[in-house]
Amino acid sequence: MDEISKTFHDLIVEVKIQTADQPQLLERIRKQKEGGLS
């Protein structure tokens, strides 16, 4: 796999992980906004 394809693949995997983790991610962001960056 060439470098561009690998980077693109890693990006897709990252997005899939983030999408799967969306509720937890939003919760984490909300907590950070409320409580600073604790």
N, C-alpha and C positions, 0 to 999 in steps of 0.2 A: 504494500500500500504506500503510495507516495505521500509526501508531507501534507499537501493540501487536503487530500482525501482523509488522512488521519485526523487532521485538525477539525475538519468538518464533521467527521464521525464522532469525535470526542465532544463536540459542541451539541450534536443531536442527543447523545447519551446524557449530557449534563442537563439539557432542557427536559428530557423525559423524567429524569430524577427529580428535578425541581417541580415539575408538574405533578408528579406522584406525591410529592411532599408539600403541596400547596397549602393545605390547611395549617400544618405545623409552621410553615414558613411565614404565612400571614400572622399567625399568633405570635411568633418570635419578633417580627417587625413591630407589631402593635405594642408588645411589652417593652421593646427597646425605646419606642417613641415615648411611652408613659414614664419609664424609669431611667431615662438617659441611656447610656450604653453599658449598663450593668450586665 
